[in-house]
Amino acid sequence: MDAQEIVNDIVLACRALAARGCDTGIGGHVSMRAAGEDAFWINAFDRTLGEITSADVMKLDFDGKLLEGSREVSLGFEFHAGVYQHRDDVNAIVHSHGRWITALASMARPLKMRHNLCCIFHDDQVLSPDDRFESIGPAIESNHTVIIPWHGAITVGDTLARAAALHATLEDQAQLDVMLEPTEAPEIPEDLRLGLKKLVDEQAGYLEQTWTLMRRQGRRHLDAHPNDTDPFHVEAIADEDRPFQVLA
């Protein structure tokens, strides 16, 4: 993917996450690794996910030096840089304070397995001690989801498609989990979870299908909240049939 494609996908992911309820205020981040460089692309700090345009996406090196763009950078860039340095398999990172993700994080525990889609997170989520990278880095290990107590969550993937779809799924399942918490709803038995995970993720391709849905939702959000100074608004509409992609 070239730089413009990366910027376009970050904008579309931000808008789609906003459409799915992860746009509760300033502070959400979506980033993608700059292939072959010690650098990454990330959205500006002073806009909500639902306000992001291509002018709000910047390129930073791992020390936080601005390489392209001129916007305010979140202090949270450190955990993006840290994860990219720590995990060669990660090419995209999503962080939000989605309403239900934040409610789950406020319980200071991982997601409970109360629905078949929750099994996507089976043996692949971890609770960070706090929101410093010094804590997140050692905690993440090989996991793809980190719950940050009293804060929010991080999802990572080998593609933005997977990281963003995982995040949207976490928001949905966090809502179910929090709503069921006062009840006696049981969790899925341990011996069924791996089979359901393989069925939903590997066989049904749920996350890939979710990303395709999110692209449609992101475009509708752009249509409803256009920015006439942003050329991406036009490009996104013409990009509707671009398939799910794996970064090199």
N, C-alpha and C positions, 0 to 999 in steps of 0.2 A: 504494500500500500504506500502511495506517495503521501506527502505532508498534507495536501488538501483533502485527500480521502480520510486521513486520520482525524483532521479537524472536523470534517463533516460528520463522521461517525460519533465523535464526542458530543457535538451539538445535538445530534439526533437522540443519543442515549440520554443526555440531560433532559431533553424535552419529554421523552417517553417516561423517564422516572418521575418527572413532575406529574404527568398525566396519571400515573399509578399511585400517587399519594406520598411520594418520597420528597416532596418539595415543601417542607414545613418552615423554611426560613433560610437565612444566609448560612453557608458552611458546608454544603455538600460538594464532594469532589468526584470527578471522573477523569481518569488518566489512562494514557497508552504509552508504552515504551517506544522510544525512537530506535528502530532496529539498527544494530551495528554501532550504537553510540551509548555513552554513559549519560543518557538524557531521556526525558519523557515530556509528553504533551499533557496539559492539565487546564481546567477551566479556572477563571478568575474567582477570587474570594468574595468580591462585593456584589455579586448577583446571585439570585436564587437559581436553582436548576431550571426552572421554568422561564427564566429570562435570558439564558445563555444563547449567544449568537457566535458566529465564527470570529468576530472581533474580540471575544472574551476568552479565547483559547490561546495559551502561551506554551512556549517550549523552555524547559529549565534543564540545567545539568544537575547531577546528583548533589552538588553543594548548594543548590538553590539559586545559582546565577542565571539571570534571564538571558536566553539566547535568541528568542523571537517573541515579539509582543511587548506590551508596555502597561500591563494591568497589575493590580494588587494581587499578591500571591498569599494564599493561606499558610499559616505556620505549619499546618498539617502536611505540607509538601514533604516534610522529613520522613513520615512513615511510608509515603509512596517511594521515595528514593531508597529508603532502607529495605523495603520489601523487594524492589527490583534488584538490588545488590545481593540480597539474601536468597532469592529464588529465581534461577535462570528460566524456569518453566513459566513464569508469570509475565504476561505481556499487557495486562490491563487490570486496573483496580477501580472499584467503586466504593465510595463511602457516603453514607447519608444519615440523617437524623429523621428518617421516616417516622410517621406518627406511631405505628404499631411496632416497628423495630425499636424505637426509643422506649416504648412501654415494656417490651421484652427486656431490653438492656437495663431498665430500672428495677427489674426483678433480680438482676445480677446472676443470671443462670442461662445456660444454653437453651435452644429451642427443644421442646418436648415432642416426641414422635406421636402425634395425634391424628395424622392424616397420611394417606399414601404418598402425597407429594413431599411431606416432611422427610421421607426416607432418602430424598436426594442429599440431605445433610447428615445422614447416618455415618458415623465415624469420620466426619469431614467438617466439624465445627469445633471451635475452642473458645473459651472465655479468657479474655486478657485481664491481667490484674488491674490495669489502668490504661489511660490513653497515650502514654509515652511510647515512642518507638522502642525504647530500651526494654519495655514490657511486651509490646506487640511482636517485635522481632523474634525473640526466643519462643513466644507462645504459638506463633502461627505454624511453625514446623512445616509439614507438608499439607496442612489443611487449606481449604479454600474459603472458609467463612470464619470471621472473628467477631464475637460479640464483645463490645466494649462497655463494661458496667456503667450505668448512669450516664450514658453518652449516645451510643448508636452502634453501627456495625460496619464491617469491611467485608467485601467479597472480592476475590481475585480469580483470574482465569488466564488460559493461554490465548484467549481472544477477548475482545470487548464484548462480543455477542454473549459469551458464556458468563463473564463477570456481571454484566448488566442483567441478564435473564435470571441468574442466581439471586441477585439482589431483589429484583421484583418478586420472585417466588418467596424469598425470605420475608418480605413485607406482608405478603398475603398470608403466609403460614403463621407469622407472628400474631396477626390479628386473630386468627382462629385460636391459637394457643392462649393468648391473654383473655379472650372471651370465655374460654372453657375453664380457665384456672379456678374460678370459684365453685365449679361443679366437681363431680367425681368421675369425669370422663377418663377412661383408661388410656394408657399409651399402647401403641402397637407392640405385640410381643417381640422380644429381642430376636427370636429365631426366624421371624418373617421379614425383618427390615432389609436385609441385604438383597433378598430376592425381589422385593418391591423396588428397591433402589435401581437394580439392574433393569427391571421391566420399564420403569418410568423414564430413566435417564438414557441407558444404552440402547434399549430396544425401541421405545416410543419416541426418543429424541425430544423430550418435553422442552428442554432448555432451548434447543435450536428453534422449535416452533414458537416458543415464547418470544425469542428475539425477533422473529418475523412479525409477530403481533406487535411488539414494541415499536418496530420501525413504522408500522401503520399508525400507531397511536402517537408517535413522535411527529409524524407529518401532519396529522390532524391538529396537534397542538400548535405547530408552526402556522398552519392555516388560520387558526383561531387567534393567535397572538403574533402576527407578522411584524417584522422589522424591515421596513422598505430600504434601509441602508445596508442590509445584510445580504450579500449575493447568495449565501447558502440557501436562503428561503426558496429561490428559484431552482437551484441545483437539486435540492432534496426531493422536490416533486417529480423531477425527471428520473430520479434514482430508484423508483419504487421496486423494480424487479431485480435489483442487485442481490445475489444470493448470500447466504451465510458464508463467511469467509474465515479461513485459518491464517493467521499471520505467519510469515516465513521465519 
